[in-house]
Structures are given as structure tokens and as C-alpha cells.
Amino acid sequence: MRIIDLLDRKSIRLDGTASDKNDALDQMVELMAASGKINDVDRYREGVYAREEESTTGIGDGIAIPHCKSDAVSRPGLAAMVVPAGVGFDALDGQPVNLIFLIAAPDTEDNVHLDVLSKLSMLLMDEAFTAGLQNANSVDAFLQVIDAAESDRDEEKEQIEEPAGDAGKRILAVTGCPTGIAHTYMAAEALEKKAKELGYQIKVETRGSGGAKNVLTTEEIKRADGIIVAADTKVPMERFDGTRVVVTKVADGINKPEELIKKALDGTAPVYEGGTADALESDPGEKESFGHAAYKHLMSGVSHMLPFVIGGGIMTAIAFLIDTICGYGSTGGGAFGSCTPLSALFKYIGGLSMNMMVPVLAGYIAYSIADRPGLAVGFAGGLLAANGNEVLAGYPFADQVGSLGGFSKFIADFAFVGENGGNTVSGFLGGIVAGFLAGFLVLALKKMCEKLPDALDGIKPTLIYPLAGIFAVGVLMCMIFNPLIGLINTGLSNMLTSISDAGMITVLGLILGAMMAIDMGGPINKAAYVFGSGMLATAAQMMNEGANRSDPAVQACFIAMASIMIGGMVPPVGIAAACKLFPHKFTAAERGSAVSNIVMGCSFITEGAIPFAASDPLHVIPCTMAGAGVAGFLSALFGCTLMAPHGGVFVFATVGQPFLYIVSWLAGSAVTAVMLGFIKKNAK
């Protein structure tokens, strides 16, 4: 396949004019659509704009290469436009753009076209080539310039001979951009050309959409005189441990190749000593802010947690569906979701997967901070956050706590919870705390162990770090954070009981609904849910003692449970709606989870919103709280009732006033979606 095979004559314009960047992008999308290679033009356009929001594709020297890889593309293609008068494109050099190539790449495993697109990216680094394209007076001449340049390059590659022996310095480089289509290869081309011009040997590993190519070997890394990592995406960095590495943005690889090569060879580059496996996004020598570093560590945990939330949540939803089909929607009670062998299997598997959510979150936050030694410590802290301290009540000495003295009594009072003790499950908020604790504990341990004999290097990551780290994070979680959150939960439960006793049912509905959307499955959410479950138990007790289902006291219990469930159903659905209404506010990965969030929201699985809340808590949580609070308030105002403690839409057979319940749900979801559109910042 050649470059001109991807170019349709209908997708080339030589006398283009554009008022601004957006106008130019819209025209390019229409040119691409004219080739018949786009099956959903609007979705493709959204993808092009979303990529542009990540960073400008105006690479300088009058060239822009916008691109999008999407399932809205049926076949790979190119569109081209020459803008003789130029157009502002936010280019890296601040100059107008005269030549625009738009790339359409299908989201498939077949990436044969990527080699062609990478070749085009490299050709665009040649000033004579771009000048020939801009001076072409017809589409045929335009295509002829491309065909001739591509043929010359292919012949040149066949004739290239590797430098003999040890002639010249040896430089290694890695390039990569988020999309992996254009900038990856342009940076590689720029570095290769400049190294050749300076008389150095170079090998560049490209990490594009088609996977890693020209991968650097261990022997090459040992023999290298300088190493450059110019990437805005994840790069395996452990292999460079102990060597001097220049780490920078992919744009610098395109625009500052000589500067990077000189820095790699002059011995001033910092020695890489492990840590995160991501290439840094800052300029060389620029110190990363604490806030940005914390955000990056948090995102590492969230991205690894997401598959557990989605997979486990949908498995649990299937369990509810099976029980509904089998007729247990109104009779299953607390066992709903496991009333049949098949549903119980689905719920068991899904529940285990979702139980892994908090440990994985904590483990990969710690991994991002402290590299591989942080994993075990982070997982341990996350497990303690997810399970709390109640399990310790089963030990033989638990019934003797009152007779203990000294240090044993101190440990028992702070780290152990008896059968009637408070809740100590700190949930995903505790998981975040545990992840950061674990990461920084391991970093501290590394610092403390620096002066140990070299002979002990082998046991540091396998014995010293995990043993000391797990003990330290365990003590902190058991004796400080879990009990502290338990005290907070006890206060919340007492407050809820007081409001209920005062008959302020609509206020109670608002508060319960909002509480369900603060930490999405965490301690505050669980405090509200446990309160609602207790209200159902109270209703059952009152009816056993002769009360009628229509009695106000019994109805109040069912109204509280209805507000709780609808509050938990709002965040995932509201966020999914926002992803569709305001796509520029979310990353491509977040937008891709919209359907699964709708499924989880319908199934009363609030955890679908956790990745969004964890990645941007200051903007997302107020929006989910407001929407869930409105839904809970309306549900209570309309007198909607619920007899089942779980199940979402699958237990609507047990809902009183089901139509108004749906209205309340949709209204709350709309509030969350609209607020996100106004409050949340555009995705990076």
C-alpha cells in the first residue's frame, strides 16, 4: 500500500481558504467524508476535535496533521488541503498553516495503513516535498509529487548501510504520542535526520498505534552513549534504570532534535532511577508540580481499576436480570440477585471482581509512585480499606478485650472492632489514602536503605520493602484511618435517625440521595444504604406487629429506601448523559464507558461513577451530589416507595408510583449532566 492509495481525488483541495482553525477542521472532515470512508461523520468530527484538544496537531513550518482513530472510520484514508493564504492553527511555532493533511484510521487490529501514514509523516519533514505540494497546480501534479517522493524514499532506504564498526557516537531514542499515528514517526524522522547530519549512529524505537517497532535491546542500551525518550504516552522505563536519559515531550523530538542529541551526549542528563513507568510530560529540567504528580498517580490507579468496576458491575446486573425473569423481583428481598443457582454464580463472580476495585486502585497508585515495590504494599492497604477491621472480632481474645491491659488494650481499642462496634470500612476514599501512603512509605524505605551494602540489593524489593511497608500501612489503616472513618459514619447514622424521627421525610430523601453520590460505594454511601436497609427491617417488624403497609410510619421506611436507590442510580446515568452531551469534557476512554455506565446506573451500581469522581473529584462529586439529591427529594415528595434493598430497574415491580419514580430519576440525572457541562473543565 502506498500513500496515494489512501488519497481520493475528491478529498484534495488546492485553493483552500479558512477563517480559523475550527473552520479548517470542518472543511477537512467534509473532504474526508467525500471519499466515502466515514460511516458516522459527526462521531468522526468529534474524534478529530477531541484529539486536537489533547495538543495541537499544527507541528510548525506551515504544516498540520489532524488525525483520528475511530470505529466511525470504515477504511483508512487521507484528505489534503493547501491554504495559500494560511490559517491560524495554534501551531507549535505560532505561524499560520498552509498545508493540512487529515488522517482517518479505523479502530481495528489490522494496522497495515499505519506504515503508510508514518511514511507520509516523515516525508512532511522535507521542505522540498512540502514546497512541491504547495506549488502543485492540479490534483494530478499533487499526487505526482507524493508518488515521486515516496519512491525516492523507498530506494534510499534500500541503499542505506549501517555505519561500520564503532564509528561515531551511538544514540538510542524512543518516540510516542497518544494517538500513535503521526507525531510518533515525525519525531523519529527528525531525530534520525539530525543524528545523521551530525555524524552519529542512531536507532529509534517507535511506539505507535501498530505497537512498538524497532524495539531497543538490552545490549544496545548498555552500549549507548546517549538515550532520548520523546513521548507523551506510556513507555517502559525500567530497562533504562541506572543510565542517563533525556525525557521530554514528543513535540520536542520534532522541533528540537539537535538540542536533545547534544543533551544526551554531554553527560548532563539525569540518571534514571526507577519510579513511574510513564515518560514525563514536562520539559527537560522542568520540575513537576505536586498537584500534577498526584493527579498522575491517581490516574494510574483509576485506569487499572476501571475494568474491575465495569466487568464486575455488569456481571452483577445480569444476576439481577435473571432473578427478575424468574419472578423474584418482588419476593427476593435481601437475597435478590442470588435466588437461583445461575444468578448466584453471576453475582458471586461479579461481586468478587468489584471487591478487587479498591485494592487495585490503591496498588496502582502506589506502583505509580514507587514502581514495582509499591504494588504489594498498596494492595495490602487497599484490602484493609475495603474490608475494615470488623473481621478481627472473630479472634479468640475478642471477648476478653475488657480484661486486657497495657499495650494490648491500646491495640485492641484502636485497631479491633467488636461485634457491636462501628463501621470501619473506608471504601474507595480509604483506598486512595492507602495508595498514596503505600507509595510514599516505599519511597521512604528506599531512601533509608540507600546506604545498606550492595550485597543486600537483591532482598530489598522482595523482603525489606514489602515486610516493612505492609506492616506500616497496615498499622496506619487499622489504627488511624479505618477507625476515624468509622466515627464519621456513626455520626452520620445518628443524624439520619434524628431527621427521620422528626418526620422531615423530603429533607431526608434529599440528604440520603446526595449521600449515595458522594463516595459511590464508600463509607458515606454505605452509611446511607445501611440506614435504608435498617428502615426496611423496621417496616417488616412493624407489619409483623400488626401495622398495615399503608400506615405512614411504614410508608416512611419505604420512601427512605426509594430515595436511597434512586440516589445511587443517578451518578452513572448522569455522567453517561454528560459524555454524550458534552464530549469535550471527557477523555476518549471515559466517553467509551458511557454505555456500561447506563447499564450500571439502571442496576443501582453507583460504582460506575467512581473513575470519573476519582479523576476529578472537585468538579464531579458536587454535580453527582446535586443530581442525586434532587432525585431523592422528588422521589420523597412524590411519595415513591421501594420494598427491595437493591436491584435498580429490575425491582421496579416493588416500587410505588413507578412513573413518578422514573421522572425523579431522569430529572436528577439531567441535573448532574447539565452541571457537569458547565462546571467540569475540558479534558486534557
Salt bridges, closest charged atoms under 4 A:
ASP8 OD1 - LYS10 NZ 3.38
ASP26 OD1 - ARG45 NH1 3.35
GLU30 OE2 - ARG45 NH2 2.91
ASP40 OD2 - ARG43 NE 3.23
GLU52 OE2 - LYS21 NZ 3.00
ASP71 OD1 - ARG43 NH1 2.35
ASP90 OD2 - LYS21 NZ 3.71
ASP115 OD1 - LYS213 NZ 3.71
ASP140 OD1 - ARG9 NH1 2.49
ASP147 OD1 - ARG2 NH2 2.82
GLU150 OE1 - ARG2 NH2 3.68
GLU150 OE2 - LYS119 NZ 3.17
ASP154 OD2 - ARG2 NH1 3.63
ASP154 OD1 - LYS119 NZ 3.18
ASP166 OD1 - ARG170 NH2 2.27
GLU189 OE1 - ARG153 NH2 2.95
GLU197 OE2 - LYS194 NZ 3.08
GLU205 OE2 - ARG207 NH1 2.60
GLU205 OE1 - ARG239 NH1 2.86
GLU220 OE1 - LYS203 NZ 2.83
ASP252 OD1 - LYS256 NZ 3.70
GLU258 OE1 - LYS194 NZ 3.76
GLU258 OE2 - LYS262 NZ 3.06
ASP278 OD1 - LYS234 NZ 2.79
GLU281 OE1 - HIS292 NE2 3.65
ASP283 OD1 - LYS249 NZ 3.12
GLU288 OE2 - HIS292 ND1 2.73
GLU288 OE2 - LYS296 NZ 3.17
ASP413 OD2 - LYS409 NZ 2.98
ASP457 OD1 - LYS460 NZ 3.10
ASP616 OD1 - HIS619 ND1 2.86
ASP616 OD2 - LYS680 NZ 3.73
